[in-house]
C-alpha cells in the first residue's frame, strides 16, 4: 500500500495532530475482537526509536534495545 492509497484525510489528520514528520500505525484487531460500532480508526504515533518496518526505503538501523539484542545474539552464534 502506498501513501496514495490512504483514505482522504488519514495522512492529513496524522500530520495535523502529530506533525508531518511523525510516524504512525493503524491497528487492525483480530476478527474475534473486532467491534464496529463507530466510524473511526485506531491510530498510534510511534516514537523516534519505536520499531516499525521501513518497507519503502532503506534507512540506517536505529540503536534500540531490540536491535542491540539481535546484534549480540548474532555474535553468539
Backbone as CSV, one residue per row, in Angstrom:
resi,resn,N_x,N_y,N_z,CA_x,CA_y,CA_z,C_x,C_y,C_z
1,UNK,0.843,-1.169,0.000,0.000,0.000,0.000,0.889,1.232,0.000
2,UNK,0.665,2.126,-0.904,1.441,3.359,-0.926,0.640,4.475,-0.283
3,UNK,1.315,5.587,-0.006,0.639,6.734,0.577,-0.492,7.237,-0.282
4,UNK,-0.446,6.952,-1.582,-1.513,7.394,-2.483,-2.815,6.644,-2.231
5,UNK,-2.739,5.489,-1.553,-3.928,4.676,-1.311,-4.622,4.989,0.008
6,UNK,-4.057,5.923,0.784,-4.686,6.255,2.059,-6.045,6.889,1.831
7,UNK,-6.939,6.649,2.765,-8.233,7.315,2.703,-7.985,8.815,2.748
8,UNK,-8.762,9.602,2.000,-8.574,11.052,2.054,-8.681,11.537,3.499
9,UNK,-7.683,12.246,3.918,-7.715,12.814,5.251,-6.935,12.051,6.293
10,UNK,-6.698,10.745,6.106,-5.950,9.992,7.125,-4.564,10.573,7.343
11,UNK,-3.833,10.794,6.275,-2.495,11.383,6.384,-2.599,12.802,6.920
12,UNK,-3.579,13.555,6.465,-3.763,14.933,6.929,-4.080,14.983,8.422
13,UNK,-4.883,14.047,8.901,-5.202,14.000,10.335,-3.932,13.723,11.125
14,UNK,-3.161,12.731,10.706,-1.904,12.407,11.381,-0.982,13.619,11.380
15,UNK,-0.858,14.288,10.234,0.006,15.469,10.125,-0.440,16.592,11.053
16,UNK,-1.732,16.836,11.112,-2.234,17.927,11.942,-2.083,17.628,13.429
17,UNK,-2.335,16.391,13.817,-2.283,16.043,15.234,-0.839,15.938,15.727
18,UNK,0.034,15.253,14.963,1.383,14.970,15.443,2.497,15.583,14.604
19,UNK,2.184,16.155,13.460,3.207,16.754,12.610,3.522,15.892,11.398
20,UNK,3.938,16.557,10.345,4.172,15.885,9.063,5.289,14.847,9.112
21,UNK,6.276,15.023,9.978,7.401,14.087,10.039,7.215,13.000,11.087
22,UNK,6.057,12.931,11.714,5.802,11.860,12.673,5.453,10.575,11.927
23,UNK,5.637,9.448,12.612,5.264,8.155,12.055,4.142,7.593,12.902
24,UNK,3.209,6.915,12.255,2.079,6.329,12.983,1.691,5.014,12.317
25,UNK,1.018,4.180,13.094,0.498,2.931,12.563,-0.989,2.860,12.856
26,UNK,-1.711,2.134,12.022,-3.129,1.904,12.237,-3.288,0.460,12.697
27,UNK,-4.141,0.257,13.672,-4.314,-1.048,14.295,-5.544,-1.754,13.735
28,UNK,-5.370,-3.022,13.378,-6.468,-3.871,12.928,-6.560,-5.054,13.882
29,UNK,-7.590,-5.127,14.721,-7.682,-6.209,15.709,-8.021,-7.551,15.070
30,UNK,-7.829,-8.602,15.862,-8.260,-9.933,15.424,-9.767,-9.895,15.200
31,UNK,-10.253,-10.681,14.278,-11.690,-10.688,13.966,-12.519,-10.941,15.224
32,UNK,-12.034,-11.814,16.111,-12.785,-12.119,17.328,-12.862,-10.937,18.288
33,UNK,-11.999,-9.937,18.101,-12.004,-8.754,18.961,-12.549,-7.527,18.255
34,UNK,-12.996,-7.708,17.040,-13.458,-6.590,16.214,-14.819,-6.092,16.693
35,UNK,-14.908,-4.796,16.915,-16.166,-4.149,17.282,-16.355,-2.986,16.323
36,UNK,-17.420,-3.006,15.572,-17.654,-1.957,14.578,-18.897,-1.161,14.978
37,UNK,-18.750,-0.365,16.031,-19.904,0.400,16.487,-19.746,1.897,16.286
38,UNK,-18.690,2.312,15.603,-18.489,3.733,15.323,-17.574,3.871,14.108
39,UNK,-17.750,4.920,13.345,-16.903,5.131,12.161,-15.568,5.784,12.553
40,UNK,-14.651,4.993,13.088,-13.350,5.526,13.458,-12.269,4.470,13.238
41,UNK,-11.021,4.923,13.289,-9.890,4.008,13.185,-9.006,4.223,14.407
42,UNK,-8.085,3.300,14.617,-7.172,3.361,15.748,-5.782,3.682,15.208
43,UNK,-5.287,4.870,15.508,-4.010,5.344,15.010,-3.086,5.595,16.191
44,UNK,-1.877,5.014,16.142,-0.901,5.215,17.199,0.336,5.888,16.643
45,UNK,0.803,6.899,17.370,2.042,7.577,16.985,3.213,6.752,17.489
46,UNK,4.219,6.591,16.640,5.427,5.882,17.011,6.474,6.872,17.486
47,UNK,7.231,6.482,18.504,8.350,7.293,18.955,9.518,7.156,17.983
48,UNK,10.510,8.003,18.153,11.650,8.023,17.232,12.326,6.665,17.119
49,UNK,12.444,5.946,18.227,13.144,4.658,18.198,12.218,3.458,18.303
50,UNK,10.914,3.657,18.143,9.991,2.521,18.135,10.160,1.732,16.856
51,UNK,10.056,0.412,16.977,10.218,-0.455,15.818,9.058,-0.291,14.836
52,UNK,9.397,-0.150,13.600,8.426,-0.130,12.508,9.195,-0.538,11.259
53,UNK,8.744,-1.551,10.541,9.484,-1.949,9.336,9.467,-0.833,8.297
54,UNK,10.623,-0.501,7.789,10.737,0.522,6.742,10.613,-0.204,5.409
55,UNK,9.416,-0.284,4.886,9.145,-1.099,3.705,9.421,-0.382,2.389
56,UNK,9.484,0.924,2.412,9.579,1.654,1.157,10.990,2.110,0.819
57,UNK,11.872,2.164,1.818,13.222,2.630,1.541,14.167,2.075,2.592
58,UNK,15.429,2.086,2.263,16.432,1.617,3.206,16.828,2.774,4.114
59,UNK,16.870,2.515,5.392,17.291,3.533,6.354,18.306,2.919,7.298
60,UNK,19.076,3.764,7.946,20.030,3.297,8.933,19.272,2.675,10.105
61,UNK,19.714,1.513,10.576,19.035,0.902,11.729,19.185,1.791,12.962
62,UNK,18.149,1.891,13.736,18.170,2.675,14.968,18.808,1.848,16.076
63,UNK,19.437,2.515,16.997,20.056,1.837,18.129,19.025,1.634,19.234
64,UNK,18.153,0.692,19.018,17.131,0.369,20.010,17.583,-0.847,20.797
65,UNK,16.921,-1.093,21.897,17.209,-2.279,22.693,17.022,-3.536,21.851
66,UNK,15.981,-3.546,21.028,15.720,-4.703,20.172,16.881,-4.939,19.202
67,UNK,17.372,-3.893,18.560,18.482,-4.043,17.622,19.747,-4.515,18.322
68,UNK,20.037,-3.933,19.493,21.225,-4.355,20.231,21.116,-5.823,20.644
69,UNK,19.931,-6.262,21.040,19.712,-7.662,21.394,20.068,-8.573,20.224
70,UNK,19.556,-8.253,19.033,19.815,-9.113,17.878,21.272,-9.060,17.437
71,UNK,21.925,-7.925,17.621,23.357,-7.841,17.294,24.164,-8.780,18.193
72,UNK,23.874,-8.761,19.496,24.557,-9.640,20.432,24.226,-11.099,20.132
73,UNK,22.979,-11.385,19.840,22.578,-12.757,19.524,23.349,-13.290,18.310
74,UNK,23.503,-12.473,17.277,24.267,-12.905,16.085,25.706,-13.211,16.440
75,UNK,26.273,-12.419,17.350,27.673,-12.608,17.738,27.891,-13.916,18.503
76,UNK,26.852,-14.400,19.166,26.999,-15.626,19.969,26.783,-16.885,19.157
77,UNK,26.377,-16.777,17.944,26.108,-17.962,17.123,27.294,-18.354,16.289
